Amino acid sequence: MKHPFFKKLTCLAAGILCCAGMNRMNAAEPEIIISYLPPTGEGGIAEGRVLWDGLTENNAAQYAVIAMLCVSEGNDYVKPCYNNYLNAVDASGNFAVNITTGGAGDFAVVHVGFYFVRRTAFDGIDGAGVNTGFMDGRYIGRPLTVNRNDFWANRPQPPVPDIRPGLAEAGQRIQLSCRAGETILYTQDGSDPATSVSARTCGVGAVFSVPADGSLLIRAVTRRSGIFSAPASFVWIPREPLTTPFWGLNVSLALNGEPFGHPLSEETTRTRMAPVARLAGWVKTFGTLHNGLPYINKVAKELGLHTLIGVHVTGSKADNSAQIQGLRQILKTGPAPDLILVGNECSLAEIAPATHAACIDSVREAVKEAGFVIPVGSADLPDVSWSHTVLDRLDFIGVNIYCGTWDGTPENEMTDALIRTYAGQVAAYPSKFVLLTETGSPHAGGPYSVQNGFVQTPSPQKAAKYLDGFLKWMARDPVPSFYFEAYDEPAKSQNGGHPVEQYFGLMDGNLELHPFCRETALPVQTIPSTALMLYPNPTSGDLFLKEESRIKVYDIQSILLQDVVDSRVDLSACPQGLYLVRINETCVKVLEK
């Protein structure tokens, strides 16, 4: 089982600080800053950044960072290995080095040296001969030697807000605090507070306020003696009354045999989004290209919905660039999405953290170029060990939880397991806004085996039970959640997915609610026939309405039998039994006798 990295914040308040302007530009000569080092005696990844305005997209490949371990015997070892010791930097100066060593006790590596170099200065040089003395004249700027014990003993702690990130009342006042001797640097435009020209220092009395619309985004670090804390990102969005059955829905519009990649017009997208708008206040997508995805943000906004727009991340640089270009077009068309999700379940796809991080940086740049400030996050399964490289870049995280679908959770424990798992993720990331980005239960497609050989059998009854438990939880304790999903996805059968993955939808390809959803999310009115003047009920033939309406008649299996616009419907040809009559948006049970 994977375990998440628990990013614990130490709350040692030293008073509330006041705001003063501070500009920080990249250094005229290279300066190395370390953001993370594994503790002494532990292996892992050292992460940092070279601050230098000479780095660009075009020349970054010409430079590298050398990490050198200095052991007690006086020997130096380059990392990660002799034949691969020139560690890449990107155009922003970011680098990561595996400094794992087997040394322990007197041989535990305490000091780590970092040098910024031009690669051509090391052409043909065997890393086994690279040592401290050898480096004279071969590095650029100032090298940095870090004592790992001092790093952890003296490293500043991230700032702490007095109100946990997440849903908050509009106008809620937020204050940040830090330990004595540390200074808070923050931005509100999504940029890196350690390096951004828009960074400000935060002093006694600083107050931030949650807006009535949009979100409050604060990215912040603390600094002491030239050392920065890990970055922290805080997001608050205004709490709104829940006027729909769902807070949010995941939306894919690949319906009725259309494959992923199928072009969909804006008009068709609008038609397919209309039923979604009656069910939820937020929508979440999984990409920016094809199947209506280029239009969903615009259409959803026209319908009064909030949006979380997904950017699909793969191991292909070309595919990722296309997705980000798709986002640029969405931003250009406007209006601005409320949130952006970069990558979904990247751990399952084994996406390299550097690739994921690069996509996050590119998305932030696209948002900045469009003139917006939009929180950026990512989503994964519970208990995933997030990379520091990725986690520290995220303003919020999403968790996808499927109790009773992909595990052995018994049917009568699904709701409790869902609530418990989500609460665990919220507790694990106290500085993050944590959304429930996916949850649901399939209504068909099985049986199938999951962990430990346990067999799950989907059914409409089980889907209804999961949905009922979820909605009752939301009624007691509304949390930012996206139910999976609005429509069934038959396209998943074309991509080698498990058959069950096609059947999570609340609605079918005809834009109609499945019976389990209609009965659970939109409870059937039991005495509406009098108010609607639907009579007689029970009936042995004709049903009448007081005025012409859109009437749809379903049998108990949710098969559509009639669809008319009239003030009369004829049930004389229907066998005796219970039927569901939908009059515009109202459902009525009718007994044919």
Backbone torsions as a table, in degrees:
resi	resn	phi	psi	omega
1	MET	NA	137.3	178.6
2	LYS	-82.9	150.7	-179.7
3	HIS	-123.5	135.0	-179.0
4	PRO	-72.6	152.7	171.8
5	PHE	-77.2	117.0	-177.8
6	PHE	-84.4	109.7	-179.4
7	LYS	-86.9	87.8	-176.3
8	LYS	-82.8	137.9	177.4
9	LEU	-107.4	132.3	176.4
10	THR	-91.2	117.8	-173.7
11	CYS	-97.2	85.7	177.3
12	LEU	-115.5	88.4	-173.3
13	ALA	-71.4	138.2	176.2
14	ALA	-119.4	32.4	-176.8
15	GLY	92.4	161.8	179.7
16	ILE	-92.0	137.2	-170.9
17	LEU	-95.0	165.7	176.6
18	CYS	-109.1	161.7	-172.7
19	CYS	-91.4	134.2	173.6
20	ALA	-140.4	145.1	-178.0
21	GLY	-66.2	143.6	175.9
22	MET	-151.6	123.6	176.1
23	ASN	-108.4	134.6	178.2
24	ARG	-131.1	115.3	-179.9
25	MET	-106.3	162.1	174.7
26	ASN	-58.5	147.2	-175.0
27	ALA	-70.1	150.1	176.8
28	ALA	-66.8	-32.9	171.2
29	GLU	-119.8	152.6	-172.8
30	PRO	-58.0	135.8	175.7
31	GLU	-129.6	131.4	-178.2
32	ILE	-98.3	130.2	176.1
33	ILE	-122.8	131.7	179.5
34	ILE	-100.7	126.6	179.4
35	SER	-98.6	-24.1	179.9
36	TYR	-156.0	137.1	172.4
37	LEU	-134.7	136.2	172.7
38	PRO	-62.4	144.4	178.7
39	PRO	-60.2	157.8	178.8
40	THR	-55.5	133.2	-179.9
41	GLY	88.4	-5.0	178.8
42	GLU	-116.8	142.6	174.7
43	GLY	-85.6	170.1	177.8
44	GLY	150.8	-163.8	-173.5
45	ILE	-105.4	125.8	170.1
46	ALA	-87.9	132.7	-178.2
47	GLU	-125.8	142.7	-179.6
48	GLY	-165.5	-167.4	-176.9
49	ARG	-150.8	140.8	173.0
50	VAL	-97.1	118.6	177.1
51	LEU	-90.4	112.8	-178.6
52	TRP	-164.7	129.1	-178.5
53	ASP	-79.7	0.1	177.8
54	GLY	-85.3	-7.7	179.8
55	LEU	-85.5	135.4	177.6
56	THR	-138.5	171.4	175.3
57	GLU	-59.0	-34.9	-174.5
58	ASN	-78.5	-27.3	-174.2
59	ASN	-115.7	-2.4	-175.4
60	ALA	-57.6	-33.2	-178.8
61	ALA	-66.2	-14.3	180.0
62	GLN	-81.8	-9.8	-174.0
63	TYR	-118.6	164.5	-179.2
64	ALA	-157.5	167.3	172.8
65	VAL	-116.4	134.8	173.9
66	ILE	-105.1	127.0	174.6
67	ALA	-106.0	129.8	-173.8
68	MET	-127.2	123.1	177.8
69	LEU	-90.4	130.8	-178.9
70	CYS	-110.9	108.6	-177.4
71	VAL	-92.0	169.5	-172.7
72	SER	-64.1	-23.2	179.3
73	GLU	-74.6	-9.4	-178.9
74	GLY	95.1	-2.4	177.5
75	ASN	-81.8	150.3	177.3
76	ASP	-113.8	139.5	178.0
77	TYR	-128.9	129.3	178.4
78	VAL	-85.7	150.0	-175.9
79	LYS	-126.9	148.6	12.1
80	PRO	-81.7	-22.4	178.1
81	CYS	-160.1	163.0	-174.0
82	TYR	-58.5	-37.0	-176.6
83	ASN	-91.6	8.5	179.4
84	ASN	-152.3	58.7	-172.1
85	TYR	-101.9	-5.9	177.5
86	LEU	-92.4	100.2	-173.0
87	ASN	-87.3	128.6	-173.1
88	ALA	-65.9	148.9	168.6
89	VAL	-119.0	149.0	176.0
90	ASP	-95.1	-176.7	-175.0
91	ALA	-64.0	-21.3	176.9
92	SER	-91.9	-0.5	178.9
93	GLY	90.0	0.3	-177.9
94	ASN	-69.6	142.1	175.7
95	PHE	-147.8	158.7	177.4
96	ALA	-143.3	135.8	-175.9
97	VAL	-133.5	128.4	174.2
98	ASN	-78.1	109.4	-178.1
99	ILE	-107.5	24.1	179.4
100	THR	-55.2	133.8	177.6
101	THR	-142.2	150.8	179.7
102	GLY	-87.3	0.6	-177.8
103	GLY	-63.9	141.1	178.4
104	ALA	-144.9	164.6	178.7
105	GLY	59.3	-128.2	-179.7
106	ASP	-65.3	-18.9	-177.9
107	PHE	-100.8	5.5	177.6
108	ALA	-65.7	132.2	-178.5
109	VAL	-76.3	119.8	-180.0
110	VAL	-104.4	-42.3	-177.6
111	HIS	-96.8	133.7	176.2
112	VAL	-126.6	125.2	178.6
113	GLY	-101.9	142.1	179.9
114	PHE	-125.7	132.1	-179.3
115	TYR	-129.6	136.1	175.5
116	PHE	-98.8	125.3	-170.5
117	VAL	-137.4	161.8	169.0
118	ARG	-91.6	130.9	-173.7
119	ARG	-58.0	-36.9	-175.9
120	THR	-63.3	-20.8	178.3
121	ALA	-71.5	-7.4	-176.7
122	PHE	-123.8	18.4	178.3
123	ASP	-59.8	126.8	176.0
124	GLY	74.7	9.4	-177.6
125	ILE	-96.9	128.5	177.5
126	ASP	-76.6	126.8	-178.3
127	GLY	-61.1	-20.4	179.0
128	ALA	-63.7	-22.6	-179.3
129	GLY	-96.3	-0.6	-178.3
130	VAL	-82.1	122.0	178.5
131	ASN	-144.0	-179.5	-174.5
132	THR	-57.3	-47.0	-179.9
133	GLY	-65.5	-34.8	-179.0
134	PHE	-63.9	-25.1	-172.7
135	MET	-77.2	-12.4	-177.7
136	ASP	-54.1	124.6	177.0
137	GLY	80.2	-1.6	-176.5
138	ARG	-106.8	-2.7	179.7
139	TYR	-108.9	164.1	-178.9
140	ILE	-114.7	138.1	-179.7
141	GLY	73.8	-144.1	-176.5
142	ARG	-111.6	126.4	174.0
143	PRO	-71.3	166.6	-178.8
144	LEU	-135.2	127.2	173.6
145	THR	-112.6	126.8	-175.8
146	VAL	-116.6	130.5	172.0
147	ASN	-87.7	117.7	-173.8
148	ARG	-62.5	-36.5	178.2
149	ASN	-64.8	-43.6	179.2
150	ASP	-66.4	-36.8	-179.1
151	PHE	-56.9	-46.2	-177.8
152	TRP	-78.9	-30.5	179.9
153	ALA	-72.8	-33.8	-172.3
154	ASN	-110.3	-3.8	-175.6
155	ARG	-63.3	128.8	176.9
156	PRO	-61.1	151.7	175.8
157	GLN	-92.6	148.3	178.0
158	PRO	-60.2	155.3	176.2
159	PRO	-61.3	159.5	-178.7
160	VAL	-125.6	125.5	175.0
161	PRO	-83.1	153.6	179.9
162	ASP	-83.4	-10.6	175.9
163	ILE	-125.2	128.8	-178.0
164	ARG	-61.2	137.7	176.3
165	PRO	-58.1	149.3	179.5
166	GLY	141.2	-144.7	176.9
167	LEU	-77.7	136.5	-179.6
168	ALA	-147.9	160.2	178.0
169	GLU	-71.3	140.7	175.2
170	ALA	-57.0	134.8	-177.8
171	GLY	89.6	-7.0	178.4
172	GLN	-56.1	131.9	-178.6
173	ARG	-90.5	133.9	-177.4
174	ILE	-120.6	135.3	175.2
175	GLN	-128.3	146.4	176.9
176	LEU	-108.2	149.8	176.1
177	SER	-137.9	162.8	177.2
178	CYS	-148.4	178.3	-179.3
179	ARG	-78.6	159.7	178.0
180	ALA	-59.6	138.9	178.7
181	GLY	87.9	-2.8	179.2
182	GLU	-111.3	152.2	-179.9
183	THR	-119.0	135.8	178.2
184	ILE	-90.0	129.8	170.5
185	LEU	-113.9	134.6	-176.8
186	TYR	-143.0	158.8	171.3
187	THR	-132.7	158.7	175.1
188	GLN	-125.8	14.9	178.9
189	ASP	-112.0	11.6	178.8
190	GLY	86.8	-2.8	-177.3
191	SER	-84.3	167.3	-177.7
192	ASP	-73.2	117.3	-176.1
193	PRO	-68.7	-17.3	180.0
194	ALA	-77.6	-20.6	-173.0
195	THR	-133.0	-11.6	-170.6
196	SER	-73.6	144.3	174.8
197	VAL	-70.0	-16.6	180.0
198	SER	-92.7	2.4	-178.6
199	ALA	-65.4	144.8	177.4
200	ARG	-128.6	152.1	172.2
201	THR	-88.1	150.6	-174.3
202	CYS	-120.0	120.8	-176.7
203	GLY	-119.6	-166.6	-173.9
204	VAL	-58.7	127.8	175.4
205	GLY	94.9	0.3	-179.2
206	ALA	-65.2	131.1	-179.1
207	VAL	-132.3	132.1	174.5
208	PHE	-112.3	151.8	-175.8
209	SER	-127.3	135.5	177.5
210	VAL	-71.9	124.9	-177.5
211	PRO	-75.4	164.1	176.8
212	ALA	-74.3	-29.1	177.7
213	ASP	-127.6	154.0	178.3
214	GLY	79.4	-140.5	-176.8
215	SER	-150.5	160.4	171.4
216	LEU	-103.4	116.4	179.8
217	LEU	-117.6	124.0	175.6
218	ILE	-128.1	121.4	171.3
219	ARG	-107.2	131.0	-170.9
220	ALA	-146.9	153.1	171.0
221	VAL	-137.5	164.9	166.8
222	THR	-113.6	155.9	-179.0
223	ARG	-136.9	140.1	174.1
224	ARG	-147.7	124.8	177.5
225	SER	53.2	42.6	175.9
226	GLY	80.2	0.6	179.1
227	ILE	-107.2	133.5	-179.9
228	PHE	-98.8	148.4	170.0
229	SER	-73.1	171.6	168.1
230	ALA	-61.5	145.2	178.8
231	PRO	-70.1	148.1	176.5
232	ALA	-127.1	140.2	175.9
233	SER	-124.0	130.3	-178.4
234	PHE	-121.0	133.6	179.8
235	VAL	-131.6	132.4	171.2
236	TRP	-127.4	135.7	174.1
237	ILE	-122.7	146.7	-175.8
238	PRO	-66.8	135.5	177.4
239	ARG	-74.7	133.2	179.3
240	GLU	-122.7	150.5	177.9
241	PRO	-63.8	141.3	-179.7
242	LEU	-83.8	109.9	-177.7
243	THR	-109.1	3.6	179.2
244	THR	-126.9	163.2	179.9
245	PRO	-59.0	-34.2	-176.0
246	PHE	-119.5	143.2	171.1
247	TRP	-64.7	-47.1	179.4
248	GLY	-151.1	159.4	176.5
249	LEU	-131.1	140.5	167.3
250	ASN	-74.6	137.2	-174.4
251	VAL	-128.0	123.6	167.0
252	SER	-130.2	132.0	-175.1
253	LEU	-106.4	22.2	176.0
254	ALA	-82.1	90.4	-173.0
255	LEU	-112.3	160.7	167.7
256	ASN	53.4	45.0	175.4
257	GLY	85.1	-4.0	176.8
258	GLU	-67.1	132.2	-179.7
259	PRO	-78.8	161.9	169.1
260	PHE	-62.5	136.3	-175.3
261	GLY	98.6	-2.8	180.0
262	HIS	-73.3	131.4	177.4
263	PRO	-71.5	139.4	-178.9
264	LEU	-132.9	132.2	-176.6
265	SER	-74.9	162.3	177.1
266	GLU	-63.3	-37.3	179.8
267	GLU	-63.4	-45.2	178.7
268	THR	-66.5	-38.7	176.6
269	THR	-58.7	-42.8	-179.7
270	ARG	-63.8	-40.4	178.6
271	THR	-62.3	-43.2	-176.9
272	ARG	-76.5	-20.7	178.5
273	MET	-84.2	-22.0	-175.9
274	ALA	-56.7	-47.5	178.3
275	PRO	-63.9	-31.2	-180.0
276	VAL	-63.7	-39.5	-177.6
277	ALA	-63.2	-23.3	179.0
278	ARG	-83.1	-10.4	-175.5
279	LEU	-107.0	-26.1	-170.7
280	ALA	-145.0	160.6	176.6
281	GLY	-98.3	-18.0	178.9
282	TRP	-128.3	152.3	170.4
283	VAL	-130.7	149.0	178.7
284	LYS	-126.5	136.6	178.9
285	THR	-115.8	173.7	-175.5
286	PHE	-119.9	11.3	-179.4
287	GLY	179.0	-175.2	-176.6
288	THR	-125.0	0.1	-173.3
289	LEU	-122.1	137.7	169.2
290	HIS	67.3	174.1	175.5
291	ASN	48.8	36.0	178.3
292	GLY	83.9	-7.7	-176.7
293	LEU	-60.5	-33.1	177.3
294	PRO	-65.1	-18.5	-173.4
295	TYR	-110.5	-14.4	-171.4
296	ILE	-59.4	-42.5	-179.2
297	ASN	-59.8	-48.5	-179.1
298	LYS	-61.9	-47.7	-178.2
299	VAL	-64.9	-43.5	-179.6
300	ALA	-60.5	-41.7	178.8
301	LYS	-63.9	-39.2	176.7
302	GLU	-61.9	-30.8	-179.5
303	LEU	-87.0	2.6	177.9
304	GLY	84.3	18.9	-177.8
305	LEU	-96.1	155.2	168.0
306	HIS	-89.6	155.2	-175.0
307	THR	-131.8	139.3	167.6
308	LEU	-117.2	104.6	-173.6
309	ILE	-94.0	125.4	-178.6
310	GLY	-89.8	144.2	172.2
311	VAL	-116.0	112.7	-175.7
312	HIS	-71.7	132.7	-178.4
313	VAL	-118.0	129.9	176.1
314	THR	-127.7	-174.4	176.0
315	GLY	-82.9	-0.4	-178.3
316	SER	-96.5	120.7	178.6
317	LYS	-62.6	-37.6	-179.4
318	ALA	-66.0	-44.0	179.0
319	ASP	-63.5	-41.6	179.7
320	ASN	-64.9	-39.9	177.7
321	SER	-62.9	-39.2	178.7
322	ALA	-65.0	-41.1	178.5
323	GLN	-62.8	-43.0	-179.1
324	ILE	-68.9	-35.3	175.0
325	GLN	-64.5	-37.3	175.2
326	GLY	-61.6	-39.4	176.7
327	LEU	-64.1	-41.7	179.0
328	ARG	-56.7	-39.7	-179.9
329	GLN	-68.5	-39.4	176.5
330	ILE	-61.7	-42.6	178.9
331	LEU	-66.7	-37.4	179.2
332	LYS	-65.9	-42.0	179.0
333	THR	-67.3	-39.9	179.3
334	GLY	69.3	176.0	-7.0
335	PRO	-71.1	178.8	-175.8
336	ALA	-68.8	135.9	169.4
337	PRO	-61.8	158.7	177.6
338	ASP	-78.1	-40.3	-179.5
339	LEU	-141.3	155.9	175.9
340	ILE	-127.6	131.7	-179.7
341	LEU	-111.1	118.3	-177.2
342	VAL	-104.9	103.6	-179.6
343	GLY	88.0	136.5	178.8
344	ASN	-134.3	118.6	-178.9
345	GLU	56.4	47.9	179.0
346	CYS	-65.0	-23.4	179.1
347	SER	-65.9	-37.6	178.7
348	LEU	-68.1	-35.6	179.9
349	ALA	-83.8	-2.3	179.7
350	GLU	55.3	44.6	175.2
351	ILE	-74.8	129.1	-179.4
352	ALA	-62.4	137.0	179.1
353	PRO	-53.7	-36.8	179.7
354	ALA	-63.9	-38.2	178.0
355	THR	-66.3	-45.6	178.9
356	HIS	-60.9	-46.3	-179.3
357	ALA	-62.4	-40.1	179.2
358	ALA	-62.4	-38.1	178.0
359	CYS	-66.6	-40.3	177.3
360	ILE	-60.8	-45.8	179.1
361	ASP	-61.4	-41.4	-179.8
362	SER	-66.0	-38.2	177.4
363	VAL	-64.5	-43.7	178.2
364	ARG	-60.0	-40.1	179.2
365	GLU	-64.9	-41.0	178.5
366	ALA	-63.1	-41.2	178.6
367	VAL	-63.9	-43.8	179.6
368	LYS	-62.7	-43.2	-180.0
369	GLU	-63.0	-32.3	-179.9
370	ALA	-79.4	-7.0	178.0
371	GLY	83.2	19.8	-178.8
372	PHE	-109.4	162.1	167.2
373	VAL	-120.8	109.2	-175.4
374	ILE	-133.0	125.4	176.0
375	PRO	-60.2	141.3	-177.1
376	VAL	-120.5	132.1	179.7
377	GLY	-141.8	-168.2	176.2
378	SER	-151.9	166.5	-177.0
379	ALA	-134.1	147.5	176.9
380	ASP	-155.5	-177.6	179.4
381	LEU	-73.3	160.8	174.9
382	PRO	-66.3	152.9	176.7
383	ASP	67.3	21.9	173.9
384	VAL	-82.1	139.4	176.0
385	SER	-85.3	96.7	179.9
386	TRP	-66.6	138.5	172.7
387	SER	-69.1	142.1	174.5
388	HIS	-56.7	-39.3	-177.4
389	THR	-57.2	-38.4	-178.7
390	VAL	-87.2	-51.2	-173.1
391	LEU	-57.5	-41.6	-177.9
392	ASP	-68.2	-14.9	178.8
393	ARG	-90.1	-11.2	-170.1
394	LEU	-92.1	136.8	174.4
395	ASP	-83.4	-27.8	178.1
396	PHE	-151.6	162.1	175.3
397	ILE	-128.5	150.8	174.4
398	GLY	-114.2	149.8	177.9
399	VAL	-125.6	133.2	180.0
400	ASN	-103.8	116.0	-172.0
401	ILE	-124.3	124.7	-179.4
402	TYR	-130.7	72.0	179.0
403	CYS	-73.5	126.4	-179.1
404	GLY	90.3	-1.1	177.0
405	THR	-110.3	-56.2	-177.2
406	TRP	-107.2	13.1	176.7
407	ASP	-138.9	-172.0	-176.8
408	GLY	-97.6	21.6	-179.6
409	THR	-60.3	124.4	178.0
410	PRO	-61.9	153.5	-174.5
411	GLU	-60.3	-34.9	-177.3
412	ASN	-81.8	1.0	-179.9
413	GLU	-118.1	5.6	-172.4
414	MET	-61.5	-47.1	-177.3
415	THR	-64.3	-46.7	179.6
416	ASP	-60.4	-40.4	179.5
417	ALA	-65.8	-39.6	177.8
418	LEU	-61.7	-49.4	-178.5
419	ILE	-62.3	-43.1	-178.2
420	ARG	-65.4	-42.5	-178.3
421	THR	-66.5	-43.9	178.6
422	TYR	-63.1	-42.7	178.9
423	ALA	-60.5	-37.1	178.1
424	GLY	-64.1	-38.3	178.4
425	GLN	-69.7	-37.7	177.1
426	VAL	-62.9	-42.1	179.7
427	ALA	-68.6	-30.7	-176.7
428	ALA	-72.4	-25.1	-175.8
429	TYR	-127.6	72.2	-173.5
430	PRO	-66.0	-19.4	-179.3
431	SER	-93.7	-2.1	-174.8
432	LYS	-110.6	148.3	165.6
433	PHE	-76.9	117.1	-175.6
434	VAL	-109.4	118.0	178.4
435	LEU	-104.1	148.0	169.9
436	LEU	-87.3	95.4	-169.6
437	THR	-85.0	-18.7	174.7
438	GLU	-152.3	137.3	166.2
439	THR	-164.4	150.0	-178.9
440	GLY	169.0	-177.0	-179.6
441	SER	-147.2	134.8	-179.1
442	PRO	-73.3	154.1	179.1
443	HIS	-107.7	0.3	178.8
444	ALA	-163.8	178.5	173.4
445	GLY	102.5	6.0	-175.9
446	GLY	-122.0	-163.2	1.0
447	PRO	-74.3	167.2	-178.5
448	TYR	-153.2	157.1	-178.0
449	SER	-95.3	142.7	176.0
450	VAL	-124.4	-154.2	-173.3
451	GLN	-59.1	146.1	178.2
452	ASN	57.7	25.9	177.2
453	GLY	74.1	8.1	179.6
454	PHE	-68.5	138.3	-178.8
455	VAL	-104.5	125.7	174.9
456	GLN	-104.2	141.2	-179.7
457	THR	-124.9	102.2	179.7
458	PRO	-71.1	153.4	178.0
459	SER	-163.5	159.8	174.9
460	PRO	-58.5	-34.7	-179.1
461	GLN	-67.0	-42.3	179.2
462	LYS	-68.1	-41.2	178.0
463	ALA	-60.8	-40.5	179.0
464	ALA	-65.7	-38.7	-179.7
465	LYS	-65.9	-42.7	178.7
466	TYR	-63.9	-44.8	-179.2
467	LEU	-63.4	-42.2	179.7
468	ASP	-61.9	-45.0	178.4
469	GLY	-63.1	-40.4	179.4
470	PHE	-62.8	-47.9	-177.3
471	LEU	-67.1	-33.3	176.9
472	LYS	-68.6	-36.9	174.8
473	TRP	-62.1	-45.8	-179.8
474	MET	-62.1	-35.1	179.1
475	ALA	-66.1	-33.9	179.5
476	ARG	-81.5	-40.4	-170.4
477	ASP	-148.0	77.8	-177.1
478	PRO	-59.2	127.2	176.5
479	VAL	-124.3	157.6	178.3
480	PRO	-67.8	105.4	-170.1
481	SER	-140.6	147.1	177.1
482	PHE	-122.3	114.2	179.0
483	TYR	-76.1	141.9	-179.5
484	PHE	-106.1	109.7	2.0
485	GLU	-153.8	-179.7	-175.5
486	ALA	-64.9	-49.1	-174.6
487	TYR	-125.6	152.5	167.9
488	ASP	-59.8	153.0	-178.2
489	GLU	-122.9	79.6	178.6
490	PRO	-60.4	-22.3	-179.2
491	ALA	-61.3	-23.4	-178.5
492	LYS	-67.3	-21.8	177.2
493	SER	-70.7	-19.5	-178.1
494	GLN	-85.3	-14.3	-175.8
495	ASN	-106.4	18.5	177.9
496	GLY	78.1	10.8	178.6
497	GLY	-73.1	161.6	177.6
498	HIS	-64.5	140.0	-179.0
499	PRO	-50.9	-33.3	-177.3
500	VAL	-62.5	-26.6	-176.5
501	GLU	-66.7	-14.2	179.5
502	GLN	-79.6	-16.1	-163.4
503	TYR	-119.4	43.7	175.8
504	PHE	-97.6	-5.0	-171.4
505	GLY	-69.5	147.0	170.1
506	LEU	-81.0	-21.9	-179.0
507	MET	-128.5	160.0	179.5
508	ASP	-99.6	-174.5	-177.3
509	GLY	-68.5	-13.0	175.8
510	ASN	-91.2	10.1	179.7
511	LEU	66.9	25.6	-179.2
512	GLU	-107.5	141.6	176.7
513	LEU	-66.3	137.6	170.9
514	HIS	-67.0	152.6	-178.2
515	PRO	-55.0	-41.2	-176.8
516	PHE	-62.8	-32.5	178.0
517	CYS	-78.9	-41.5	-178.6
518	ARG	-62.1	-37.7	-178.7
519	GLU	-78.4	-24.4	-172.7
520	THR	-103.3	-53.7	-177.2
521	ALA	-77.6	-33.8	178.8
522	LEU	-122.9	78.9	-173.5
523	PRO	-52.8	135.8	179.4
524	VAL	-69.2	131.8	178.0
525	GLN	-72.5	133.3	-175.4
526	THR	-93.9	-20.1	179.0
527	ILE	-130.9	44.3	-179.6
528	PRO	-93.4	-10.8	-172.2
529	SER	-64.7	-34.5	178.1
530	THR	-66.6	-46.6	-178.9
531	ALA	-62.6	-35.3	-179.4
532	LEU	-87.4	-4.9	-174.8
533	MET	58.2	40.2	174.2
534	LEU	-91.7	113.1	-173.3
535	TYR	-150.9	157.3	-10.0
536	PRO	-81.4	154.1	177.6
537	ASN	-142.0	108.6	8.6
538	PRO	-67.6	163.8	-178.9
539	THR	-135.3	159.2	173.5
540	SER	-120.1	13.6	-179.2
541	GLY	-173.3	-100.2	-175.3
542	ASP	-82.9	144.4	168.6
543	LEU	-113.9	142.5	-177.4
544	PHE	-124.8	148.5	174.7
545	LEU	-118.8	158.3	179.6
546	LYS	-75.2	-18.6	178.1
547	GLU	-151.2	159.3	-179.3
548	GLU	-63.5	133.9	-178.1
549	SER	-147.7	169.2	172.6
550	ARG	-81.6	118.8	-175.2
551	ILE	-120.1	128.2	174.3
552	LYS	-125.0	134.8	-178.6
553	VAL	-116.1	128.7	179.9
554	TYR	-121.3	149.0	169.7
555	ASP	-85.7	-179.2	-173.5
556	ILE	-67.0	-17.2	176.7
557	GLN	-92.4	9.4	179.5
558	SER	68.8	23.4	174.4
559	ILE	-82.4	126.4	-179.5
560	LEU	-72.0	122.4	-178.1
561	LEU	-102.1	-37.9	-179.4
562	GLN	-143.6	147.3	176.9
563	ASP	-145.2	100.8	-174.2
564	VAL	-134.9	159.4	168.6
565	VAL	-113.3	106.1	-171.4
566	ASP	-165.7	178.0	172.3
567	SER	-109.8	9.0	-177.9
568	ARG	-145.5	142.5	174.9
569	VAL	-136.3	138.2	-174.8
570	ASP	-102.6	117.0	178.0
571	LEU	-107.9	12.7	-174.2
572	SER	-63.5	-28.6	-178.9
573	ALA	-86.0	-2.8	-177.0
574	CYS	-88.2	138.5	177.1
575	PRO	-62.0	160.5	177.1
576	GLN	-60.7	138.0	179.0
577	GLY	156.3	-171.1	-177.4
578	LEU	-98.3	134.6	-179.6
579	TYR	-128.9	157.4	177.5
580	LEU	-112.2	121.5	-179.5
581	VAL	-111.5	121.4	179.4
582	ARG	-102.2	120.0	179.5
583	ILE	-111.8	106.5	-170.5
584	ASN	55.9	-110.0	-179.4
585	GLU	-107.5	8.3	-177.4
586	THR	-107.8	135.1	179.9
587	CYS	-106.0	137.2	-178.9
588	VAL	-132.5	135.2	172.9
589	LYS	-82.6	131.9	-179.6
590	VAL	-127.4	132.9	178.0
591	LEU	-99.6	120.1	174.0
592	GLU	-91.9	119.7	-173.9
593	LYS	-110.4	NA	NA
